[in-house]
Amino acid sequence: MAALNIKAYLQLTRPANVITAIADIWAGFAVSGAAALLVSQNAETENAYVLSLIWLSLSTIGLYGGGVAFNDVFDAKLDAIERPERPIPSGKVKKSNAALMATILIALGVLAAFQVNLWSGLIALTVGLLAVFYDAWGKHQAIFGPINMGLCRAGNLLLGISVLPDLLPDFWALGLIPLAYVAAITMISRGEVHGKNKNALISGLGIFIIIISVLLFIAFLEGNAGWMVIPFVGFFAYMIFPPLIKALRLQQPQLIGKSVKAAVISLIILNASLAASFSGWWVGLCILILLPISLRLAKIFAVT
């Protein structure tokens, strides 16, 4: 029984999704150029950046895990009708316990970020507040809801970049990529229960095409052997388009759910593409290592 209870608490944090959040941090870390410093000849510099990467990875685990746990806390009554198998409505986890766990996770996430620098801590605090705001109110807003969710991901990427805070003014616009991508996923996901959301699916498809174009543009703009980023972007397209097109054709809740799942997991590939553009293909491959881990966890724990 204890093992089942632990699994229920873990389910609240969406472990497969947490891995994608770690990929955000690693991508931001690569964009900042800090990844290259990990292989420098200065042991003191290496240790400092390794420690910062660990703190930021722990931070996003707390922020994301706590944020999605609060999602189930605020949706407990609705889930009792639409998704009774979830931990809280099924009685496996008390609502009060879930809220306490979510609060502790977010607090620890913010605290971990402050171990890196002031800007990291402030960004983490903002992401945590945005996540709770989305769970409590934003998700019910047709237009602001997807933007709210996207801002959480944008902040997560910037959290990785904040390891070198002086670079935030130069790279803040990169946050628009995960913002748009996650906003599109959020729009699409609204058909998981009832289906028939053709307009959202078409909009999502259009946003995905734009994002792929932007990724390719950045790859060649940076000049780091842009052609070596093409396989990453191609893999990204391969993962997201087939399930989305199938969902668009039939508009069935189950197919929409599969499309959302594929898009969420593919955040890892999106991040790998960004990392490869700024720090080289080998850094992109390091982030791709997270993909099989996330896929494995997705077979054990629900993604949405």
Solvent accessible surface area in square Angstrom, and as a share of the most:
residue,aa,sasa,rsa
1,M,190,0.85
2,A,74,0.57
3,A,76,0.59
4,L,114,0.57
5,N,62,0.32
6,I,109,0.55
7,K,92,0.39
8,A,6,0.05
9,Y,50,0.19
10,L,81,0.41
11,Q,31,0.14
12,L,0,0.00
13,T,19,0.11
14,R,9,0.03
15,P,17,0.10
16,A,0,0.00
17,N,8,0.04
18,V,13,0.08
19,I,22,0.11
20,T,0,0.00
21,A,0,0.00
22,I,18,0.09
23,A,0,0.00
24,D,2,0.01
25,I,0,0.00
26,W,71,0.25
27,A,0,0.00
28,G,0,0.00
29,F,4,0.02
30,A,0,0.00
31,V,6,0.03
32,S,8,0.05
33,G,30,0.29
34,A,0,0.00
35,A,8,0.06
36,A,57,0.44
37,L,63,0.31
38,L,45,0.22
39,V,94,0.54
40,S,31,0.20
41,Q,181,0.81
42,N,80,0.41
43,A,67,0.52
44,E,140,0.63
45,T,38,0.22
46,E,49,0.22
47,N,101,0.52
48,A,55,0.43
49,Y,37,0.14
50,V,65,0.37
51,L,98,0.49
52,S,19,0.13
53,L,31,0.15
54,I,87,0.44
55,W,83,0.29
56,L,0,0.00
57,S,15,0.10
58,L,90,0.45
59,S,0,0.00
60,T,1,0.01
61,I,65,0.33
62,G,5,0.05
63,L,4,0.02
64,Y,39,0.15
65,G,1,0.01
66,G,0,0.00
67,G,6,0.06
68,V,26,0.15
69,A,0,0.00
70,F,26,0.11
71,N,22,0.11
72,D,2,0.01
73,V,12,0.07
74,F,94,0.39
75,D,13,0.07
76,A,11,0.09
77,K,172,0.73
78,L,83,0.41
79,D,5,0.03
80,A,56,0.44
81,I,141,0.72
82,E,64,0.29
83,R,51,0.18
84,P,73,0.46
85,E,120,0.54
86,R,25,0.09
87,P,6,0.04
88,I,18,0.09
89,P,41,0.26
90,S,49,0.32
91,G,61,0.59
92,K,119,0.50
93,V,4,0.02
94,K,141,0.60
95,K,98,0.42
96,S,77,0.50
97,N,60,0.31
98,A,0,0.00
99,A,28,0.21
100,L,110,0.55
101,M,39,0.18
102,A,0,0.00
103,T,72,0.42
104,I,84,0.42
105,L,41,0.20
106,I,20,0.10
107,A,59,0.45
108,L,98,0.49
109,G,1,0.01
110,V,19,0.11
111,L,102,0.51
112,A,8,0.06
113,A,0,0.00
114,F,80,0.33
115,Q,88,0.39
116,V,30,0.17
117,N,36,0.18
118,L,114,0.57
119,W,143,0.50
120,S,0,0.00
121,G,0,0.00
122,L,72,0.36
123,I,25,0.13
124,A,0,0.00
125,L,76,0.38
126,T,73,0.42
127,V,10,0.06
128,G,2,0.02
129,L,113,0.56
130,L,40,0.20
131,A,12,0.09
132,V,43,0.25
133,F,90,0.37
134,Y,24,0.09
135,D,6,0.03
136,A,48,0.37
137,W,121,0.42
138,G,0,0.00
139,K,41,0.18
140,H,118,0.53
141,Q,50,0.22
142,A,77,0.60
143,I,141,0.71
144,F,72,0.30
145,G,0,0.00
146,P,4,0.03
147,I,70,0.36
148,N,0,0.00
149,M,44,0.20
150,G,0,0.00
151,L,59,0.29
152,C,8,0.05
153,R,9,0.03
154,A,9,0.07
155,G,10,0.09
156,N,7,0.04
157,L,1,0.01
158,L,35,0.18
159,L,0,0.00
160,G,0,0.00
161,I,0,0.00
162,S,0,0.00
163,V,11,0.07
164,L,47,0.23
165,P,39,0.24
166,D,128,0.66
167,L,50,0.25
168,L,21,0.10
169,P,94,0.59
170,D,101,0.52
171,F,47,0.19
172,W,146,0.51
173,A,47,0.37
174,L,18,0.09
175,G,3,0.03
176,L,98,0.49
177,I,13,0.07
178,P,4,0.03
179,L,32,0.16
180,A,34,0.26
181,Y,0,0.00
182,V,10,0.06
183,A,11,0.08
184,A,0,0.00
185,I,11,0.06
186,T,10,0.06
187,M,48,0.21
188,I,2,0.01
189,S,29,0.19
190,R,101,0.37
191,G,1,0.01
192,E,25,0.11
193,V,54,0.31
194,H,138,0.62
195,G,9,0.08
196,K,158,0.67
197,N,24,0.12
198,K,108,0.46
199,N,123,0.63
200,A,22,0.17
201,L,0,0.00
202,I,83,0.42
203,S,50,0.32
204,G,0,0.00
205,L,39,0.19
206,G,30,0.29
207,I,42,0.21
208,F,1,0.01
209,I,91,0.46
210,I,110,0.56
211,I,4,0.02
212,I,22,0.11
213,S,62,0.40
214,V,53,0.31
215,L,3,0.01
216,L,59,0.29
217,F,132,0.55
218,I,16,0.08
219,A,0,0.00
220,F,113,0.47
221,L,117,0.58
222,E,70,0.31
223,G,59,0.56
224,N,64,0.33
225,A,42,0.33
226,G,6,0.06
227,W,163,0.57
228,M,56,0.25
229,V,2,0.01
230,I,82,0.42
231,P,88,0.55
232,F,13,0.06
233,V,5,0.03
234,G,40,0.38
235,F,70,0.29
236,F,0,0.00
237,A,22,0.17
238,Y,155,0.59
239,M,37,0.17
240,I,2,0.01
241,F,38,0.16
242,P,69,0.43
243,P,34,0.21
244,L,0,0.00
245,I,84,0.43
246,K,93,0.39
247,A,0,0.00
248,L,35,0.17
249,R,155,0.57
250,L,79,0.39
251,Q,34,0.15
252,Q,87,0.39
253,P,48,0.30
254,Q,129,0.57
255,L,21,0.10
256,I,0,0.00
257,G,18,0.17
258,K,110,0.47
259,S,3,0.02
260,V,4,0.02
261,K,74,0.31
262,A,17,0.13
263,A,3,0.02
264,V,14,0.08
265,I,1,0.01
266,S,0,0.00
267,L,3,0.02
268,I,0,0.00
269,I,0,0.00
270,L,1,0.00
271,N,4,0.02
272,A,0,0.00
273,S,1,0.01
274,L,1,0.01
275,A,0,0.00
276,A,1,0.01
277,S,2,0.01
278,F,32,0.13
279,S,22,0.14
280,G,16,0.15
281,W,117,0.41
282,W,101,0.35
283,V,10,0.05
284,G,0,0.00
285,L,82,0.41
286,C,54,0.32
287,I,2,0.01
288,L,31,0.15
289,I,110,0.56
290,L,11,0.06
291,L,12,0.06
292,P,80,0.50
293,I,81,0.41
294,S,0,0.00
295,L,69,0.34
296,R,149,0.54
297,L,41,0.20
298,A,9,0.07
299,K,155,0.66
300,I,76,0.39
301,F,18,0.07
302,A,52,0.41
303,V,8,0.05
304,T,44,0.26
